[in-house]
């Protein structure tokens, strides 16, 4: 049987390990990422989707977390649906069911919720992913009084077009979103939580969101949840709106940082992690996949983008110093690094991705609660980790390029990043030794923490829920 595999990421890698090669022959791969097309992957050519029409095959396996979108793409090309098999079929079937239900709901006679005394107001929490999701954290921390009064649904959203399919005519009274991707209707309350305190420029301060922040969104956003006065000013400069819409509550996802769980870490990473200091590396993305805009130019020959890197020296350093290293790449760049090179060093090096987090049914911040050192470049995660008050290390190997092509909200970069900056492997080893031996950035982190965070506690979810309750109560009184 001749097959084509659509997708070249971690889902594809797992699929390749499970195939019975006595029964199937892979004639090629396919990917929407133009940077991967016409290149060799696992000994086969990666095709542009349009080229599939010229190939002879029996099946197309969709090995991607975006099964629904790819399935629709292929059928729109005229490919017989019986030849398209999503590997993650359970997720695909779930999304299909949600779509069919939304269509049926839109054509059925709906109850008048204003006349139905038994009607419980409905709240939708839109979840984009499990990598620091404010709505997932809210769902994990629903107060009893909210559960008794309202119907709360956590809804996974992959693409903006999915939202209308799922939410339209579904009678939600209030929607919480994290990517300005709600259903903006004057009859629906909208609470925007965003997904971080951005070091890099966002919104109208860049050319990336030129058509995404419409007047309709601006008008129908009810509240914007904020970290602090500084965040409110920054977000409003990026997505201009009425200042009275901002509510300083802190971010729900940060509540998860206060819950250390050693048993969870052992369950996820094995006994190798016991009694080790845990380091996590979280670089931000360089290429925005919506329009392939290039923000940075770091290399991918090695995990850190150093000009020279000795993997064995890195592994030996971790072992000799009793360190456990976790790498979480941005979901837009999971496929950039050859993770197979690190498999034999799993006693000290592990990778996690979005599929892992969903399979484990946890949020990334539940892992971050147990970290001893954060390494990043321009990711906003370090602003949140100020609440943990752990050492930080920065690897800005392409800072000048990034600064010119994307830009920073806060400058100079050196002032706003409370940790040593490293540019090669020897500096990397030296500064890790230094931060664990003599952390000289404690005062600097405290200074930034007082500017970035209005609340230094784990009650942000409850403040947001209190605000939501008040909004829904006022909804009735205003009718």
PyMOL commands that set and color helices and strands:
alter all, ss='L'
color gray80, all
select helices_A, chain A and resi 10-18+49-54+67-76+81-83+89-107+134-140+144-149+160-167+203-205+215-220+229-238+243-245+252-258+262-269+271-273+311-320+331-333+339-345+354-360+364-368+381-385+399-405+413-416+425-437+442-452+460-477
alter helices_A, ss='H'
color red, helices_A
select strands_A, chain A and resi 2-6+25-30+40-41+44-47+59-62+84-86+122-127+151-156+174-177+189-192+223-226+246-248+277-282+287-288+293-294+323-327+349-351+373-376+391-394+420-421
alter strands_A, ss='S'
color yellow, strands_A
deselect
rebuild
show_as cartoon
